[in-house]
Amino acid sequence: MAASPSPKPSPLEESRPRNGFGWAVPIKAGRFVPVGGKYHVAGDSPETRAARVNDLFAAVAPRYDLINDLQSLGLHRLWKRRLVRLSGVRPGTRALDVCCGTGDVTFALAREGAETIGLDFSAAMLQVARQRADRDPGKNPPRFLQGDALHLPFEEASFETVTISYGLRNVADLDGGLRELKRVLQPGGRLLILDFGKPDWAPWRWLYFQYLRWCVPLLGRLFCGDADTHSYILQSLRAYPGQRAVDDRLVRAGFDQRSLHQLLGGIMAINVATQPKAPPSQRSFSGAETDQVG
Ligand SMILES: C[S@@+](CC[C@H](N)C(=O)[O-])C[C@H]1O[C@@H](n2cnc3c(N)ncnc32)[C@H](O)[C@@H]1O
């Protein structure tokens, strides 16, 4: 009997690096760029990148909340609270939290009384979110929905507020993502983006990148038995343009009234932008307001 052919590797398997050296390889003297490890992002097609990201969050979902607290020393809670404050949601506001993960921001918006939907493409992350909702439904429970940020299953102008926290960096097509977030916002509606930033001050940026390079994978190894997954943050951040360039991309996508809120010297940032009320010809494209928050 002929031997059955060995199964064809999935696109995900095929595109995994096979250097066997872990997560960092030198490409220039004195400069290490992490391209190894299971979750490298450089050079991926959007489809492969999306599959990789989905794979990654399926792996980390059960410990995602714990590791978030450890890596940020609990500060991510403050930053998310600030995002929700800036959103200005009120009881009845129609809000969408894209890339909601385990639902921190979704629940916080719902606690303010907003009619909130949390959307994510990871079944594993949504499962944790739903378990949290079952444990503590609250007075105004949000809904969770599986879906793709690049193809939102909603009509135009469906929401007054759209948030995306630690999600835009992971979306395979940043400009496509912004267009899609804008499409579902109603005129005058607000988009809020919270993500890792790139500090302007070089020594601070260096220190922070060292933390992401060495400490975060170590925490991943200690608490999840997997350093690769957590070295992904630095890799994805290198591929991400950072808060100032995101502001430019918001202009290009056609948003108005932008503001940039730098947190802890720019290691995190919140970009806020508004869906214009006026037709494009009457819009002004002035620079974003910026504030610094400790
Ligand atoms: C770092 S987690 C952030 C979770 C949560 N928003 C938070 O702040 O803790 C990123 C999430 O984005 C989701 N994600 C990435 N790309 C996505 C896409 N194209 N569509 C929907 N969800 C996506 C992942 O599944 C993951 O749950």
The ligand as a MOL file (V3000), in Angstrom:
LIG
                    3D

  0  0  0     0  0            999 V3000
M  V30 BEGIN CTAB
M  V30 COUNTS 27 29 0 0 0
M  V30 BEGIN ATOM
M  V30 1 C -3.6920 42.6730 23.0520 0
M  V30 2 S -5.3200 42.0800 22.8970 0 CHG=1
M  V30 3 C -6.2320 43.4270 23.5410 0
M  V30 4 C -7.4470 42.9910 24.2960 0
M  V30 5 C -8.1900 44.0900 25.0260 0
M  V30 6 N -8.7070 45.0820 24.1280 0
M  V30 7 C -7.3430 44.7290 26.0850 0
M  V30 8 O -7.1060 45.9360 25.9800 0
M  V30 9 O -6.9130 44.0540 27.0070 0 CHG=-1
M  V30 10 C -5.5940 42.2360 21.1550 0
M  V30 11 C -6.8560 41.5790 20.6830 0
M  V30 12 O -7.0650 41.9290 19.3210 0
M  V30 13 C -7.6950 40.8420 18.6960 0
M  V30 14 N -7.5480 41.0140 17.2360 0
M  V30 15 C -6.4290 41.1900 16.5280 0
M  V30 16 N -6.7070 41.3670 15.2250 0
M  V30 17 C -8.0590 41.3330 15.1190 0
M  V30 18 C -8.9530 41.4690 14.0210 0
M  V30 19 N -8.5420 41.6770 12.7700 0
M  V30 20 N -10.2770 41.4040 14.2740 0
M  V30 21 C -10.7360 41.1940 15.5270 0
M  V30 22 N -9.9290 41.0370 16.6020 0
M  V30 23 C -8.6090 41.1040 16.3970 0
M  V30 24 C -6.9930 39.6300 19.2770 0
M  V30 25 O -7.7380 38.4540 19.1160 0
M  V30 26 C -6.8430 40.0640 20.7320 0
M  V30 27 O -7.9180 39.6070 21.5200 0
M  V30 END ATOM
M  V30 BEGIN BOND
M  V30 1 1 1 2
M  V30 2 1 2 3
M  V30 3 1 2 10
M  V30 4 1 3 4
M  V30 5 1 4 5
M  V30 6 1 5 6
M  V30 7 1 5 7
M  V30 8 2 7 8
M  V30 9 1 7 9
M  V30 10 1 10 11
M  V30 11 1 11 12
M  V30 12 1 11 26
M  V30 13 1 12 13
M  V30 14 1 13 14
M  V30 15 1 13 24
M  V30 16 1 14 15
M  V30 17 1 14 23
M  V30 18 2 15 16
M  V30 19 1 16 17
M  V30 20 1 17 18
M  V30 21 2 17 23
M  V30 22 1 18 19
M  V30 23 2 18 20
M  V30 24 1 20 21
M  V30 25 2 21 22
M  V30 26 1 22 23
M  V30 27 1 24 25
M  V30 28 1 24 26
M  V30 29 1 26 27
M  V30 END BOND
M  V30 END CTAB
M  END
